[in-house]
Amino acid sequence: MKKYPRRHFLQNTAGLIAMALAGTAVDFKKYKPLLSFSTLGCPDWSFRSIVDFAEKNGYDGIEVRGIQRQLHLPKCPEFSTPKKIAETRKVVKDKGVKIVNLGASSSLHYSNAVERKKNIDEAKEFIDLAAALGSPYIRVFPNDFPPTQERNATIDLISQGLLELGDYAKGSLVTVLLESHGQVVKSDDLETIMKAAEHDRVGLVWDIVNMWVVTKEPPSLVYSKLKKYIRHTHIKDLKVVNNKEQYTLLGKGETPIFEGIDVLSKGNYKGYYSFEWEKLWHPEIVEPEIALADYPEVMKAHFEKK
């Protein structure tokens, strides 16, 4: 297992005077990429194992999607009572990492009143939990364009759901983030939704590869449209073999993932570059001990060579 301590990353990047990126210099004395990983990548690890691994491998944060295959986070023992939450916060703080995002399964495209309430209520539970944990973000999905619903009506439903959740988050330090996911991955659709959902407590998770594999829109174009909304990112790579997507270690696929990373750094993006290794959904891919250790090494090498 490869490891690098955070101080080593800082020492190396501090030695760089500038980074030439699309004609713009990026000073790495001022710009340090913040790295996190989603627990989707280590579905069988205990919470303490996750935190220990993050600290030992130079990560700045953890994105909690589930713990030991429990995706409804309020049911996890670590988050089940105020006492447990306080203990969890201490464990994370003592290791020098942060819980940077809670990944809800809530989808906002439903028109059916019962299904819609179920999804909105789940997102509100996650907002409450994030506030208790000191996590700045929760993630929700758009997620689909049902054939039985008019497209613009679905866009309105998604936007209105974001506004309702943004209002619910008022008074906390939590922001609700919509991920580019499912069928809602075209930049024009996402721009329309985000413009209609303008709110201090609403933003966007840019999953670069989720969008590109469907739309083939250049990341630079997507960023130019959505940059004001982007608060968090999901980073991954893949290749297509026999018409099937296969996840690869970062830099081993065929996506323009580094173009997306570079346009973010050029724009002085302040959020996390969060590695999303979808081990829970794809058990055949490389084990987390390898993939999650490889990611910070590859990111470090990429930023150092600029």
N, C-alpha and C positions, 0 to 999 in steps of 0.2 A: 504494500500500500504506500503510495507516494503521499508525502505530507510536506507542507511548508508553513512555518509560523508566520503570523501576521507581521511581526517586526521585520522578517526577511523580505516580505513583499514591499513594505514601506521603504526599507533601506535600498532595495534595487530600483524602485520607481522614483525615489527621491533623487537618485543619481542621474536621472534623465533631465535634460534641460527643457526639452519641448518635444511635442509630437506633431509631425506634419500630417494633416488629415484633410484631404480635399482642399488643400490650399490654406488651411487654417491651423495655426499652431496651438496645441493644447499643452499647457504647463502641468506636468504631473506632480509638481510640488503643491499644486493647488487642486488637482483632480485625481482622486483615488477612486477607482471603481469599487462600489460596495457589492459584495458577493453574498448570495443566500442560496439555499436549495429547498425545494419542496419535499415534504415528507411522503409525497406520492412515490418517490424514488426508493424509499426504504420501508415498505409497508409492514414489515414484521419486527422492526426495532422498537425497543422500549423508548420512552421519552428521554430518559437519562442517557441512553446510548446515542440518541440523536444529538443531544446537546453536547455530549463529550466529543463526538465525531466532528461537529461543527467547530468547536474550539481548537481541536488538535490539527485540523486541516485548514485553518486560516479563514474560515467563513466569518462574516460580520453578522449574519442573521439567518433565521429559520422561517420558512413559510409553512405553516401547519395546515395540511390538507386532510390529514387523518393520523391516528396513532394506533398501530397494531390493527389496522383494517377497520377501525371505527371512524366513519366519516362525519357523523353528526357529533361535532366536537363537544357540545355541552354534556354528552353522555360519557366522555372520557374521564376516568378517575382523576386525572391531573387537573381537570377543570370543573369538577362536580360540586364543589362547595367553596364558599369564600376562603376557608382555611386552606384548602387544597390549592386554590388559585394563588394565594399568598406564598405558599411553599414553592409552587412552580415558578413564580416570578423571581424568587430568590435564587433558585437553581440556575435559571437563565442568566441573571445578573452576575452571579458569582463566576460564571464561565466567560463573561465579557461578550456575550452575543445578545441579539434581540429577536423577539418574535415580531416579524415585520408584516405579516399578512395572515389572515385566517380564510381558508378557502371553503366557502359555502357551496352547496349544490343547487341553490335557488336559481330558477329560471323565470324570466319576466315576460315571456311571450304569450302566456296563457290568457285566454279570454274567459274561460269557464270560471265562475266566481269562486267555487270551492277550491279548485286547483290553484287559482291565483292567490287566494288567501293563504293557503298552505305554504306556498313558496315565499310570499312576502313575510309571513310570520317567522319562518325559519331564518330568513336574512336578519330580521330584527333580533332574534336570539343571538345571532353571531355578532351583531353590533354591540349588544350588551356584554357579551363575553370579551370582545376585543377591548372595550372600555375598561373592564375589570383587569385585563391582562396588561394594559398599556400598549396594545398593538395599534398602530396607526391606521390599518386598512382591513377591510373584509372584501372578498371577491364574490361577485355574482355573475351568472351567465345571462346572455340576451334571451333565447338561445337558438330558436328556429323560426322559419317562415312557414307555418302550417298551410297546406294547400286549401284548407277550408276557410282561411282568413284572408281578407284583403291585405296586401303587403303594407300599405301605408297605415292601416289600422294596427297591424302588429308593431310597426315602428313606434306608433303613438303609445301602445301598451307598455313597451319597453321603457320609453322615456318617462312616462308617468310613474312607472314603478320605481325608477331611479329617483325621481323627485320626492316620492313618498318616503323612500328610505333615507334620502338626504335630510328631509325634515325630521325624521325620527332620530337621526344622528346628531342633530343640533344640540349644543350644550355638552357634547362629548368632544374628544379629540380624534374621533374615528371618521374616516372617509370611506364611502362605498365606491368600489371600483368595478366597472363592467369589463369583462374580458372579451377580447376579440376571439370568438369561439362559435362552434357549431356552424350554422348556415349564415351567421351574421359576421362576415369577415371582409366584406368589400369596404374600402375606405369611405366611399360616398355614403353608404348606409350608416356606418359608425359615426361619421361626421354629422349627419342629419340627426341621429339619436342624441349625440352629445350636445349639439347646439340647442336642442329642445329641452335638454335636462341640465342646463347651466345652473350650478349650485355650488356653494362653498364646500359641501360635503360629498361631492360626486366627482369621480375621475375615471381613468381608463387603465386597464392592464393591457399592454401591447404584447401579444404573443406573436412574434414576428413570423414564425414558421407556420402557425395555424392559418395565417392570412395568405402567405406566399404559396403554399402548396395548392390552394384553391384558385387564387386570383392571378398569381404571377406578377402582381404589382411590385415594382422596385421599392425596397424599404425606404429609400430617400424620398420617394413620392408620398408614401404612406405617412412618413414622419412630418412632411411639410403640411399635411392636412390635419394631423391629429396631435401634434407636439404639445399644444397648450393643455391637453387633457391627460397626457401620459404621466402617471405617478409611479408605475411599477411595470416590470417587464418579465416575461417568461422566455428563457433561452434554451434552445435545444437544436438538434441537427438530425437529418435523416437522408436516406437515399431511396430511390424507387427501384425495386427488383421484381421483374415479372408482374409489373403493374400493381405491386403492393408496396406500401410504405414500410421501411425498416429503419428504426431508430438507430443512430450511431453515436459514438462518442463525439464530442464537439470538435469540429474541423475535419471529421472523417466522412461527412455526407456531401450532398450536392446543393444545399440551400445557400442563399446569400446571407447567412446569419451574421457573418462578420461585417458585412455592409451595414446591417441594422445596428450592430454594436457600435460601429465607428460613427454613424450619423448621430447616435445618442451622445457619445462622448464629445463629439464636435459641438453639439448643442448644449454642452455642460449639464447633461442630465444628472440629477441629484439622487435619484432613487436606486433601487437594488436591481442588479442583473441576477435574476433568480433562475437557477438551473431546474428545469422540470424534466426529470427522468421518469418516464411513465411506467415504472416497474409494476405497479399495482394492476394496470390494465394490460400490460404486455410482459408476462412472467418469463418469456423466452429471452429477453434482452439481458445484457451484462449485469452482473450482481452489483448492488449499490456500493459495496466496499471498493470496487474498482472505479465505477463511473463517477461517484461523488468525490472521490479523491483526485480523479483525472481533471475534472472541470476547473478547479482553481489553478492548477498547473498550466493548463492551456490558456486560460485567461491571462495569467501572469505573463506567459511567453508572448502572447499577442500584444499586450500593452507595452511590454519592454522593447519590442522590435520597432515600434513606431518612432 
